[in-house]
Amino acid sequence: MARVCQVTGVTVTRGHHIHRSGKAKKEGGIGRHITKRVKRVIFPNLRTKRIWVSELGKYVTVKLTARALKTVNKNGAFKVLKEAGVL
């Protein structure tokens, strides 16, 4: 399976990590300077969980982000998974 949340649809994002050099002014230096932008990959906080769906009477295995897991706990597994199209 891909690194995608089945409920929220969150995927891998790409960004930059900024390399800096120098000493901060408040520490007695002449200031920090950006020397390079390095590409980086930001992965979602995914969990593979078996969730009990009482309406179906069985477990459903889904790949969720931590935020989506909180949504499932708050609103109920059947409602959230049905809206997401997992069931």
PDB file of N, CA, C and O in Angstrom:
ATOM      1  N   MET A   1       0.827  -1.194   0.000  1.00  0.00           N
ATOM      2  CA  MET A   1       0.000   0.000   0.000  1.00  0.00           C
ATOM      3  C   MET A   1       0.867   1.252   0.000  1.00  0.00           C
ATOM      4  O   MET A   1       1.978   1.257   0.530  1.00  0.00           O
ATOM      5  N   ALA A   2       0.349   2.291  -0.593  1.00  0.00           N
ATOM      6  CA  ALA A   2       1.071   3.553  -0.634  1.00  0.00           C
ATOM      7  C   ALA A   2       1.004   4.251   0.724  1.00  0.00           C
ATOM      8  O   ALA A   2       0.239   3.857   1.604  1.00  0.00           O
ATOM      9  N   ARG A   3       1.814   5.284   0.873  1.00  0.00           N
ATOM     10  CA  ARG A   3       1.813   6.068   2.113  1.00  0.00           C
ATOM     11  C   ARG A   3       0.713   7.121   2.041  1.00  0.00           C
ATOM     12  O   ARG A   3       0.980   8.318   1.931  1.00  0.00           O
ATOM     13  N   VAL A   4      -0.535   6.644   2.107  1.00  0.00           N
ATOM     14  CA  VAL A   4      -1.700   7.508   2.008  1.00  0.00           C
ATOM     15  C   VAL A   4      -2.689   7.122   3.091  1.00  0.00           C
ATOM     16  O   VAL A   4      -2.940   5.938   3.315  1.00  0.00           O
ATOM     17  N   CYS A   5      -3.254   8.123   3.769  1.00  0.00           N
ATOM     18  CA  CYS A   5      -4.300   7.882   4.759  1.00  0.00           C
ATOM     19  C   CYS A   5      -5.598   7.560   4.026  1.00  0.00           C
ATOM     20  O   CYS A   5      -5.985   8.280   3.105  1.00  0.00           O
ATOM     21  N   GLN A   6      -6.272   6.482   4.429  1.00  0.00           N
ATOM     22  CA  GLN A   6      -7.490   6.072   3.745  1.00  0.00           C
ATOM     23  C   GLN A   6      -8.687   6.933   4.107  1.00  0.00           C
ATOM     24  O   GLN A   6      -9.694   6.910   3.399  1.00  0.00           O
ATOM     25  N   VAL A   7      -8.602   7.690   5.187  1.00  0.00           N
ATOM     26  CA  VAL A   7      -9.720   8.535   5.610  1.00  0.00           C
ATOM     27  C   VAL A   7      -9.530   9.971   5.129  1.00  0.00           C
ATOM     28  O   VAL A   7     -10.418  10.526   4.482  1.00  0.00           O
ATOM     29  N   THR A   8      -8.388  10.576   5.436  1.00  0.00           N
ATOM     30  CA  THR A   8      -8.180  11.991   5.104  1.00  0.00           C
ATOM     31  C   THR A   8      -7.522  12.193   3.748  1.00  0.00           C
ATOM     32  O   THR A   8      -7.620  13.283   3.184  1.00  0.00           O
ATOM     33  N   GLY A   9      -6.857  11.183   3.209  1.00  0.00           N
ATOM     34  CA  GLY A   9      -6.203  11.309   1.916  1.00  0.00           C
ATOM     35  C   GLY A   9      -4.850  12.007   1.975  1.00  0.00           C
ATOM     36  O   GLY A   9      -4.313  12.406   0.942  1.00  0.00           O
ATOM     37  N   VAL A  10      -4.298  12.156   3.175  1.00  0.00           N
ATOM     38  CA  VAL A  10      -3.006  12.821   3.338  1.00  0.00           C
ATOM     39  C   VAL A  10      -1.911  11.950   2.724  1.00  0.00           C
ATOM     40  O   VAL A  10      -1.868  10.741   2.951  1.00  0.00           O
ATOM     41  N   THR A  11      -1.018  12.583   1.936  1.00  0.00           N
ATOM     42  CA  THR A  11       0.068  11.857   1.292  1.00  0.00           C
ATOM     43  C   THR A  11       1.411  12.455   1.703  1.00  0.00           C
ATOM     44  O   THR A  11       1.479  13.356   2.539  1.00  0.00           O
ATOM     45  N   VAL A  12       2.461  11.939   1.105  1.00  0.00           N
ATOM     46  CA  VAL A  12       3.809  12.453   1.335  1.00  0.00           C
ATOM     47  C   VAL A  12       3.909  13.850   0.732  1.00  0.00           C
ATOM     48  O   VAL A  12       3.455  14.074  -0.390  1.00  0.00           O
ATOM     49  N   THR A  13       4.506  14.798   1.474  1.00  0.00           N
ATOM     50  CA  THR A  13       4.729  16.134   0.944  1.00  0.00           C
ATOM     51  C   THR A  13       6.223  16.375   0.826  1.00  0.00           C
ATOM     52  O   THR A  13       7.024  15.710   1.482  1.00  0.00           O
ATOM     53  N   ARG A  14       6.584  17.320  -0.005  1.00  0.00           N
ATOM     54  CA  ARG A  14       7.990  17.639  -0.217  1.00  0.00           C
ATOM     55  C   ARG A  14       8.240  19.083   0.161  1.00  0.00           C
ATOM     56  O   ARG A  14       7.380  19.946  -0.012  1.00  0.00           O
ATOM     57  N   GLY A  15       9.430  19.331   0.679  1.00  0.00           N
ATOM     58  CA  GLY A  15       9.776  20.673   1.094  1.00  0.00           C
ATOM     59  C   GLY A  15      11.271  20.858   1.105  1.00  0.00           C
ATOM     60  O   GLY A  15      12.001  20.144   0.418  1.00  0.00           O
ATOM     61  N   HIS A  16      11.730  21.825   1.892  1.00  0.00           N
ATOM     62  CA  HIS A  16      13.148  22.127   1.983  1.00  0.00           C
ATOM     63  C   HIS A  16      13.584  22.227   3.429  1.00  0.00           C
ATOM     64  O   HIS A  16      12.821  22.648   4.298  1.00  0.00           O
ATOM     65  N   HIS A  17      14.817  21.837   3.673  1.00  0.00           N
ATOM     66  CA  HIS A  17      15.480  22.063   4.947  1.00  0.00           C
ATOM     67  C   HIS A  17      16.511  23.150   4.685  1.00  0.00           C
ATOM     68  O   HIS A  17      17.294  23.051   3.739  1.00  0.00           O
ATOM     69  N   ILE A  18      16.516  24.179   5.511  1.00  0.00           N
ATOM     70  CA  ILE A  18      17.397  25.325   5.271  1.00  0.00           C
ATOM     71  C   ILE A  18      18.665  25.195   6.102  1.00  0.00           C
ATOM     72  O   ILE A  18      18.598  25.103   7.328  1.00  0.00           O
ATOM     73  N   HIS A  19      19.831  25.185   5.435  1.00  0.00           N
ATOM     74  CA  HIS A  19      21.114  25.189   6.118  1.00  0.00           C
ATOM     75  C   HIS A  19      21.503  26.626   6.429  1.00  0.00           C
ATOM     76  O   HIS A  19      21.443  27.498   5.562  1.00  0.00           O
ATOM     77  N   ARG A  20      21.898  26.862   7.661  1.00  0.00           N
ATOM     78  CA  ARG A  20      22.303  28.202   8.063  1.00  0.00           C
ATOM     79  C   ARG A  20      23.710  28.157   8.634  1.00  0.00           C
ATOM     80  O   ARG A  20      24.136  27.138   9.178  1.00  0.00           O
ATOM     81  N   SER A  21      24.434  29.273   8.508  1.00  0.00           N
ATOM     82  CA  SER A  21      25.753  29.367   9.119  1.00  0.00           C
ATOM     83  C   SER A  21      25.857  30.696   9.844  1.00  0.00           C
ATOM     84  O   SER A  21      25.053  31.599   9.611  1.00  0.00           O
ATOM     85  N   GLY A  22      26.826  30.819  10.705  1.00  0.00           N
ATOM     86  CA  GLY A  22      27.044  32.058  11.431  1.00  0.00           C
ATOM     87  C   GLY A  22      26.532  31.981  12.847  1.00  0.00           C
ATOM     88  O   GLY A  22      25.905  31.003  13.255  1.00  0.00           O
ATOM     89  N   LYS A  23      26.815  33.046  13.593  1.00  0.00           N
ATOM     90  CA  LYS A  23      26.426  33.133  14.990  1.00  0.00           C
ATOM     91  C   LYS A  23      25.341  34.205  15.131  1.00  0.00           C
ATOM     92  O   LYS A  23      25.440  35.274  14.528  1.00  0.00           O
ATOM     93  N   ALA A  24      24.321  33.921  15.915  1.00  0.00           N
ATOM     94  CA  ALA A  24      23.214  34.853  16.085  1.00  0.00           C
ATOM     95  C   ALA A  24      23.690  36.174  16.668  1.00  0.00           C
ATOM     96  O   ALA A  24      24.655  36.221  17.430  1.00  0.00           O
ATOM     97  N   LYS A  25      22.996  37.251  16.298  1.00  0.00           N
ATOM     98  CA  LYS A  25      23.375  38.585  16.782  1.00  0.00           C
ATOM     99  C   LYS A  25      23.274  38.685  18.293  1.00  0.00           C
ATOM    100  O   LYS A  25      24.115  39.313  18.936  1.00  0.00           O
ATOM    101  N   LYS A  26      22.234  38.062  18.866  1.00  0.00           N
ATOM    102  CA  LYS A  26      22.072  38.159  20.312  1.00  0.00           C
ATOM    103  C   LYS A  26      23.125  37.358  21.070  1.00  0.00           C
ATOM    104  O   LYS A  26      23.251  37.489  22.287  1.00  0.00           O
ATOM    105  N   GLU A  27      23.875  36.533  20.354  1.00  0.00           N
ATOM    106  CA  GLU A  27      24.979  35.793  20.978  1.00  0.00           C
ATOM    107  C   GLU A  27      26.326  36.450  20.678  1.00  0.00           C
ATOM    108  O   GLU A  27      27.376  35.899  21.008  1.00  0.00           O
ATOM    109  N   GLY A  28      26.294  37.635  20.050  1.00  0.00           N
ATOM    110  CA  GLY A  28      27.524  38.369  19.797  1.00  0.00           C
ATOM    111  C   GLY A  28      28.077  38.222  18.397  1.00  0.00           C
ATOM    112  O   GLY A  28      29.173  38.706  18.116  1.00  0.00           O
ATOM    113  N   GLY A  29      27.350  37.570  17.516  1.00  0.00           N
ATOM    114  CA  GLY A  29      27.828  37.386  16.150  1.00  0.00           C
ATOM    115  C   GLY A  29      27.297  38.464  15.215  1.00  0.00           C
ATOM    116  O   GLY A  29      26.720  39.459  15.654  1.00  0.00           O
ATOM    117  N   ILE A  30      27.502  38.247  13.920  1.00  0.00           N
ATOM    118  CA  ILE A  30      27.038  39.217  12.926  1.00  0.00           C
ATOM    119  C   ILE A  30      25.720  38.783  12.283  1.00  0.00           C
ATOM    120  O   ILE A  30      25.229  39.453  11.375  1.00  0.00           O
ATOM    121  N   GLY A  31      25.154  37.694  12.732  1.00  0.00           N
ATOM    122  CA  GLY A  31      23.861  37.239  12.223  1.00  0.00           C
ATOM    123  C   GLY A  31      23.973  35.929  11.459  1.00  0.00           C
ATOM    124  O   GLY A  31      25.040  35.552  10.974  1.00  0.00           O
ATOM    125  N   ARG A  32      22.846  35.256  11.370  1.00  0.00           N
ATOM    126  CA  ARG A  32      22.783  33.968  10.663  1.00  0.00           C
ATOM    127  C   ARG A  32      22.520  34.214   9.185  1.00  0.00           C
ATOM    128  O   ARG A  32      21.841  35.173   8.818  1.00  0.00           O
ATOM    129  N   HIS A  33      23.058  33.348   8.345  1.00  0.00           N
ATOM    130  CA  HIS A  33      22.871  33.473   6.900  1.00  0.00           C
ATOM    131  C   HIS A  33      22.483  32.123   6.321  1.00  0.00           C
ATOM    132  O   HIS A  33      22.990  31.084   6.743  1.00  0.00           O
ATOM    133  N   ILE A  34      21.576  32.148   5.347  1.00  0.00           N
ATOM    134  CA  ILE A  34      21.178  30.926   4.653  1.00  0.00           C
ATOM    135  C   ILE A  34      22.243  30.582   3.625  1.00  0.00           C
ATOM    136  O   ILE A  34      22.598  31.419   2.795  1.00  0.00           O
ATOM    137  N   THR A  35      22.757  29.353   3.671  1.00  0.00           N
ATOM    138  CA  THR A  35      23.793  28.950   2.734  1.00  0.00           C
ATOM    139  C   THR A  35      23.264  27.985   1.671  1.00  0.00           C
ATOM    140  O   THR A  35      23.810  27.909   0.571  1.00  0.00           O
ATOM    141  N   LYS A  36      22.188  27.242   2.007  1.00  0.00           N
ATOM    142  CA  LYS A  36      21.730  26.221   1.072  1.00  0.00           C
ATOM    143  C   LYS A  36      20.307  25.803   1.435  1.00  0.00           C
ATOM    144  O   LYS A  36      19.927  25.829   2.606  1.00  0.00           O
ATOM    145  N   ARG A  37      19.528  25.418   0.434  1.00  0.00           N
ATOM    146  CA  ARG A  37      18.234  24.788   0.653  1.00  0.00           C
ATOM    147  C   ARG A  37      18.347  23.348   0.172  1.00  0.00           C
ATOM    148  O   ARG A  37      18.666  23.103  -0.991  1.00  0.00           O
ATOM    149  N   VAL A  38      18.087  22.399   1.060  1.00  0.00           N
ATOM    150  CA  VAL A  38      18.215  20.979   0.746  1.00  0.00           C
ATOM    151  C   VAL A  38      16.825  20.360   0.686  1.00  0.00           C
ATOM    152  O   VAL A  38      16.014  20.563   1.590  1.00  0.00           O
ATOM    153  N   LYS A  39      16.550  19.613  -0.367  1.00  0.00           N
ATOM    154  CA  LYS A  39      15.253  18.964  -0.512  1.00  0.00           C
ATOM    155  C   LYS A  39      15.061  17.924   0.578  1.00  0.00           C
ATOM    156  O   LYS A  39      16.002  17.242   0.986  1.00  0.00           O
ATOM    157  N   ARG A  40      13.796  17.815   1.050  1.00  0.00           N
ATOM    158  CA  ARG A  40      13.472  16.801   2.042  1.00  0.00           C
ATOM    159  C   ARG A  40      12.067  16.286   1.789  1.00  0.00           C
ATOM    160  O   ARG A  40      11.283  16.905   1.070  1.00  0.00           O
ATOM    161  N   VAL A  41      11.761  15.141   2.393  1.00  0.00           N
ATOM    162  CA  VAL A  41      10.457  14.508   2.248  1.00  0.00           C
ATOM    163  C   VAL A  41       9.801  14.463   3.624  1.00  0.00           C
ATOM    164  O   VAL A  41      10.438  14.079   4.606  1.00  0.00           O
ATOM    165  N   ILE A  42       8.528  14.855   3.698  1.00  0.00           N
ATOM    166  CA  ILE A  42       7.788  14.856   4.955  1.00  0.00           C
ATOM    167  C   ILE A  42       6.736  13.765   4.868  1.00  0.00           C
ATOM    168  O   ILE A  42       5.817  13.847   4.054  1.00  0.00           O
ATOM    169  N   PHE A  43       6.870  12.733   5.713  1.00  0.00           N
ATOM    170  CA  PHE A  43       5.956  11.600   5.693  1.00  0.00           C
ATOM    171  C   PHE A  43       4.797  11.817   6.657  1.00  0.00           C
ATOM    172  O   PHE A  43       4.988  12.401   7.724  1.00  0.00           O
ATOM    173  N   PRO A  44       3.589  11.354   6.297  1.00  0.00           N
ATOM    174  CA  PRO A  44       2.476  11.449   7.240  1.00  0.00           C
ATOM    175  C   PRO A  44       2.657  10.454   8.383  1.00  0.00           C
ATOM    176  O   PRO A  44       3.347   9.445   8.238  1.00  0.00           O
ATOM    177  N   ASN A  45       2.036  10.748   9.512  1.00  0.00           N
ATOM    178  CA  ASN A  45       2.140   9.917  10.706  1.00  0.00           C
ATOM    179  C   ASN A  45       1.135   8.771  10.606  1.00  0.00           C
ATOM    180  O   ASN A  45       0.073   8.812  11.227  1.00  0.00           O
ATOM    181  N   LEU A  46       1.480   7.745   9.815  1.00  0.00           N
ATOM    182  CA  LEU A  46       0.544   6.655   9.505  1.00  0.00           C
ATOM    183  C   LEU A  46       0.599   5.529  10.516  1.00  0.00           C
ATOM    184  O   LEU A  46       1.654   5.208  11.064  1.00  0.00           O
ATOM    185  N   ARG A  47      -0.570   4.932  10.752  1.00  0.00           N
ATOM    186  CA  ARG A  47      -0.719   3.770  11.622  1.00  0.00           C
ATOM    187  C   ARG A  47      -1.598   2.755  10.895  1.00  0.00           C
ATOM    188  O   ARG A  47      -2.605   3.128  10.293  1.00  0.00           O
ATOM    189  N   THR A  48      -1.229   1.492  10.944  1.00  0.00           N
ATOM    190  CA  THR A  48      -2.087   0.432  10.434  1.00  0.00           C
ATOM    191  C   THR A  48      -2.863  -0.133  11.610  1.00  0.00           C
ATOM    192  O   THR A  48      -2.273  -0.690  12.536  1.00  0.00           O
ATOM    193  N   LYS A  49      -4.189   0.008  11.579  1.00  0.00           N
ATOM    194  CA  LYS A  49      -5.021  -0.371  12.724  1.00  0.00           C
ATOM    195  C   LYS A  49      -6.126  -1.324  12.286  1.00  0.00           C
ATOM    196  O   LYS A  49      -6.650  -1.242  11.175  1.00  0.00           O
ATOM    197  N   ARG A  50      -6.460  -2.233  13.204  1.00  0.00           N
ATOM    198  CA  ARG A  50      -7.658  -3.057  13.053  1.00  0.00           C
ATOM    199  C   ARG A  50      -8.738  -2.414  13.907  1.00  0.00           C
ATOM    200  O   ARG A  50      -8.608  -2.345  15.129  1.00  0.00           O
ATOM    201  N   ILE A  51      -9.791  -1.948  13.276  1.00  0.00           N
ATOM    202  CA  ILE A  51     -10.848  -1.234  13.988  1.00  0.00           C
ATOM    203  C   ILE A  51     -12.107  -2.097  13.994  1.00  0.00           C
ATOM    204  O   ILE A  51     -12.530  -2.606  12.956  1.00  0.00           O
ATOM    205  N   TRP A  52     -12.701  -2.252  15.186  1.00  0.00           N
ATOM    206  CA  TRP A  52     -13.940  -3.007  15.309  1.00  0.00           C
ATOM    207  C   TRP A  52     -15.105  -2.132  14.862  1.00  0.00           C
ATOM    208  O   TRP A  52     -15.301  -1.036  15.387  1.00  0.00           O
ATOM    209  N   VAL A  53     -15.878  -2.618  13.889  1.00  0.00           N
ATOM    210  CA  VAL A  53     -17.070  -1.917  13.422  1.00  0.00           C
ATOM    211  C   VAL A  53     -18.273  -2.720  13.893  1.00  0.00           C
ATOM    212  O   VAL A  53     -18.581  -3.783  13.354  1.00  0.00           O
ATOM    213  N   SER A  54     -18.946  -2.190  14.910  1.00  0.00           N
ATOM    214  CA  SER A  54     -20.024  -2.956  15.539  1.00  0.00           C
ATOM    215  C   SER A  54     -21.224  -3.144  14.603  1.00  0.00           C
ATOM    216  O   SER A  54     -21.917  -4.156  14.696  1.00  0.00           O
ATOM    217  N   GLU A  55     -21.479  -2.186  13.704  1.00  0.00           N
ATOM    218  CA  GLU A  55     -22.597  -2.314  12.765  1.00  0.00           C
ATOM    219  C   GLU A  55     -22.399  -3.486  11.810  1.00  0.00           C
ATOM    220  O   GLU A  55     -23.367  -4.122  11.393  1.00  0.00           O
ATOM    221  N   LEU A  56     -21.147  -3.771  11.464  1.00  0.00           N
ATOM    222  CA  LEU A  56     -20.849  -4.900  10.573  1.00  0.00           C
ATOM    223  C   LEU A  56     -20.541  -6.168  11.339  1.00  0.00           C
ATOM    224  O   LEU A  56     -20.648  -7.270  10.800  1.00  0.00           O
ATOM    225  N   GLY A  57     -20.155  -6.013  12.607  1.00  0.00           N
ATOM    226  CA  GLY A  57     -19.819  -7.170  13.422  1.00  0.00           C
ATOM    227  C   GLY A  57     -18.483  -7.791  13.066  1.00  0.00           C
ATOM    228  O   GLY A  57     -18.299  -8.999  13.219  1.00  0.00           O
ATOM    229  N   LYS A  58     -17.541  -6.975  12.590  1.00  0.00           N
ATOM    230  CA  LYS A  58     -16.229  -7.503  12.232  1.00  0.00           C
ATOM    231  C   LYS A  58     -15.167  -6.413  12.339  1.00  0.00           C
ATOM    232  O   LYS A  58     -15.482  -5.232  12.487  1.00  0.00           O
ATOM    233  N   TYR A  59     -13.900  -6.831  12.262  1.00  0.00           N
ATOM    234  CA  TYR A  59     -12.777  -5.912  12.251  1.00  0.00           C
ATOM    235  C   TYR A  59     -12.499  -5.454  10.822  1.00  0.00           C
ATOM    236  O   TYR A  59     -12.685  -6.211   9.869  1.00  0.00           O
ATOM    237  N   VAL A  60     -12.053  -4.209  10.685  1.00  0.00           N
ATOM    238  CA  VAL A  60     -11.641  -3.668   9.398  1.00  0.00           C
ATOM    239  C   VAL A  60     -10.223  -3.136   9.571  1.00  0.00           C
ATOM    240  O   VAL A  60      -9.961  -2.356  10.487  1.00  0.00           O
ATOM    241  N   THR A  61      -9.303  -3.553   8.695  1.00  0.00           N
ATOM    242  CA  THR A  61      -7.924  -3.081   8.753  1.00  0.00           C
ATOM    243  C   THR A  61      -7.783  -1.876   7.829  1.00  0.00           C
ATOM    244  O   THR A  61      -8.076  -1.948   6.636  1.00  0.00           O
ATOM    245  N   VAL A  62      -7.324  -0.762   8.414  1.00  0.00           N
ATOM    246  CA  VAL A  62      -7.171   0.477   7.654  1.00  0.00           C
ATOM    247  C   VAL A  62      -5.839   1.116   7.990  1.00  0.00           C
ATOM    248  O   VAL A  62      -5.265   0.876   9.052  1.00  0.00           O
ATOM    249  N   LYS A  63      -5.355   1.941   7.060  1.00  0.00           N
ATOM    250  CA  LYS A  63      -4.128   2.706   7.269  1.00  0.00           C
ATOM    251  C   LYS A  63      -4.536   4.151   7.499  1.00  0.00           C
ATOM    252  O   LYS A  63      -5.052   4.807   6.594  1.00  0.00           O
ATOM    253  N   LEU A  64      -4.303   4.651   8.717  1.00  0.00           N
ATOM    254  CA  LEU A  64      -4.772   5.968   9.125  1.00  0.00           C
ATOM    255  C   LEU A  64      -3.639   6.824   9.646  1.00  0.00           C
ATOM    256  O   LEU A  64      -2.636   6.311  10.140  1.00  0.00           O
ATOM    257  N   THR A  65      -3.804   8.146   9.533  1.00  0.00           N
ATOM    258  CA  THR A  65      -2.921   9.053  10.248  1.00  0.00           C
ATOM    259  C   THR A  65      -3.413   9.132  11.685  1.00  0.00           C
ATOM    260  O   THR A  65      -4.538   8.735  11.989  1.00  0.00           O
ATOM    261  N   ALA A  66      -2.558   9.648  12.570  1.00  0.00           N
ATOM    262  CA  ALA A  66      -2.929   9.789  13.976  1.00  0.00           C
ATOM    263  C   ALA A  66      -4.135  10.721  14.111  1.00  0.00           C
ATOM    264  O   ALA A  66      -5.002  10.488  14.953  1.00  0.00           O
ATOM    265  N   ARG A  67      -4.198  11.765  13.299  1.00  0.00           N
ATOM    266  CA  ARG A  67      -5.335  12.694  13.345  1.00  0.00           C
ATOM    267  C   ARG A  67      -6.627  11.997  12.925  1.00  0.00           C
ATOM    268  O   ARG A  67      -7.671  12.220  13.538  1.00  0.00           O
ATOM    269  N   ALA A  68      -6.575  11.160  11.894  1.00  0.00           N
ATOM    270  CA  ALA A  68      -7.767  10.444  11.447  1.00  0.00           C
ATOM    271  C   ALA A  68      -8.226   9.445  12.502  1.00  0.00           C
ATOM    272  O   ALA A  68      -9.425   9.206  12.651  1.00  0.00           O
ATOM    273  N   LEU A  69      -7.286   8.865  13.232  1.00  0.00           N
ATOM    274  CA  LEU A  69      -7.634   7.929  14.299  1.00  0.00           C
ATOM    275  C   LEU A  69      -8.412   8.637  15.401  1.00  0.00           C
ATOM    276  O   LEU A  69      -9.349   8.072  15.965  1.00  0.00           O
ATOM    277  N   LYS A  70      -8.019   9.885  15.711  1.00  0.00           N
ATOM    278  CA  LYS A  70      -8.771  10.678  16.683  1.00  0.00           C
ATOM    279  C   LYS A  70     -10.180  10.968  16.172  1.00  0.00           C
ATOM    280  O   LYS A  70     -11.132  10.978  16.952  1.00  0.00           O
ATOM    281  N   THR A  71     -10.316  11.201  14.873  1.00  0.00           N
ATOM    282  CA  THR A  71     -11.626  11.456  14.276  1.00  0.00           C
ATOM    283  C   THR A  71     -12.503  10.217  14.366  1.00  0.00           C
ATOM    284  O   THR A  71     -13.699  10.320  14.636  1.00  0.00           O
ATOM    285  N   VAL A  72     -11.914   9.046  14.142  1.00  0.00           N
ATOM    286  CA  VAL A  72     -12.664   7.789  14.242  1.00  0.00           C
ATOM    287  C   VAL A  72     -13.140   7.574  15.675  1.00  0.00           C
ATOM    288  O   VAL A  72     -14.277   7.161  15.900  1.00  0.00           O
ATOM    289  N   ASN A  73     -12.272   7.855  16.639  1.00  0.00           N
ATOM    290  CA  ASN A  73     -12.658   7.694  18.040  1.00  0.00           C
ATOM    291  C   ASN A  73     -13.777   8.660  18.428  1.00  0.00           C
ATOM    292  O   ASN A  73     -14.652   8.310  19.219  1.00  0.00           O
ATOM    293  N   LYS A  74     -13.752   9.867  17.877  1.00  0.00           N
ATOM    294  CA  LYS A  74     -14.737  10.884  18.239  1.00  0.00           C
ATOM    295  C   LYS A  74     -16.092  10.644  17.574  1.00  0.00           C
ATOM    296  O   LYS A  74     -17.126  10.703  18.240  1.00  0.00           O
ATOM    297  N   ASN A  75     -16.096  10.378  16.280  1.00  0.00           N
ATOM    298  CA  ASN A  75     -17.346  10.310  15.511  1.00  0.00           C
ATOM    299  C   ASN A  75     -17.871   8.907  15.273  1.00  0.00           C
ATOM    300  O   ASN A  75     -19.000   8.746  14.810  1.00  0.00           O
ATOM    301  N   GLY A  76     -17.082   7.890  15.577  1.00  0.00           N
ATOM    302  CA  GLY A  76     -17.527   6.521  15.354  1.00  0.00           C
ATOM    303  C   GLY A  76     -16.941   5.935  14.085  1.00  0.00           C
ATOM    304  O   GLY A  76     -16.831   6.609  13.061  1.00  0.00           O
ATOM    305  N   ALA A  77     -16.565   4.657  14.171  1.00  0.00           N
ATOM    306  CA  ALA A  77     -15.867   4.002  13.069  1.00  0.00           C
ATOM    307  C   ALA A  77     -16.750   3.866  11.833  1.00  0.00           C
ATOM    308  O   ALA A  77     -16.304   4.170  10.727  1.00  0.00           O
ATOM    309  N   PHE A  78     -17.984   3.418  11.997  1.00  0.00           N
ATOM    310  CA  PHE A  78     -18.839   3.148  10.843  1.00  0.00           C
ATOM    311  C   PHE A  78     -19.098   4.421  10.043  1.00  0.00           C
ATOM    312  O   PHE A  78     -18.999   4.412   8.816  1.00  0.00           O
ATOM    313  N   LYS A  79     -19.434   5.528  10.737  1.00  0.00           N
ATOM    314  CA  LYS A  79     -19.741   6.785  10.070  1.00  0.00           C
ATOM    315  C   LYS A  79     -18.551   7.328   9.303  1.00  0.00           C
ATOM    316  O   LYS A  79     -18.681   7.714   8.142  1.00  0.00           O
ATOM    317  N   VAL A  80     -17.384   7.359   9.950  1.00  0.00           N
ATOM    318  CA  VAL A  80     -16.189   7.943   9.331  1.00  0.00           C
ATOM    319  C   VAL A  80     -15.710   7.096   8.154  1.00  0.00           C
ATOM    320  O   VAL A  80     -15.394   7.630   7.091  1.00  0.00           O
ATOM    321  N   LEU A  81     -15.657   5.778   8.341  1.00  0.00           N
ATOM    322  CA  LEU A  81     -15.158   4.902   7.273  1.00  0.00           C
ATOM    323  C   LEU A  81     -16.127   4.859   6.085  1.00  0.00           C
ATOM    324  O   LEU A  81     -15.698   4.730   4.939  1.00  0.00           O
ATOM    325  N   LYS A  82     -17.426   4.967   6.357  1.00  0.00           N
ATOM    326  CA  LYS A  82     -18.398   4.982   5.252  1.00  0.00           C
ATOM    327  C   LYS A  82     -18.273   6.271   4.438  1.00  0.00           C
ATOM    328  O   LYS A  82     -18.333   6.232   3.209  1.00  0.00           O
ATOM    329  N   GLU A  83     -18.098   7.430   5.123  1.00  0.00           N
ATOM    330  CA  GLU A  83     -17.931   8.706   4.411  1.00  0.00           C
ATOM    331  C   GLU A  83     -16.657   8.721   3.578  1.00  0.00           C
ATOM    332  O   GLU A  83     -16.606   9.340   2.515  1.00  0.00           O
ATOM    333  N   ALA A  84     -15.610   8.022   4.079  1.00  0.00           N
ATOM    334  CA  ALA A  84     -14.339   7.993   3.363  1.00  0.00           C
ATOM    335  C   ALA A  84     -14.368   6.989   2.201  1.00  0.00           C
ATOM    336  O   ALA A  84     -13.470   6.998   1.360  1.00  0.00           O
ATOM    337  N   GLY A  85     -15.371   6.141   2.148  1.00  0.00           N
ATOM    338  CA  GLY A  85     -15.470   5.156   1.076  1.00  0.00           C
ATOM    339  C   GLY A  85     -14.677   3.900   1.335  1.00  0.00           C
ATOM    340  O   GLY A  85     -14.419   3.133   0.408  1.00  0.00           O
ATOM    341  N   VAL A  86     -14.282   3.668   2.584  1.00  0.00           N
ATOM    342  CA  VAL A  86     -13.526   2.458   2.910  1.00  0.00           C
ATOM    343  C   VAL A  86     -14.456   1.261   3.015  1.00  0.00           C
ATOM    344  O   VAL A  86     -14.079   0.153   2.636  1.00  0.00           O
ATOM    345  N   LEU A  87     -15.667   1.467   3.524  1.00  0.00           N
ATOM    346  CA  LEU A  87     -16.627   0.373   3.665  1.00  0.00           C
ATOM    347  C   LEU A  87     -17.514   0.265   2.447  1.00  0.00           C
ATOM    348  O   LEU A  87     -18.384  -0.604   2.392  1.00  0.00           O
TER     349      LEU A  87
END
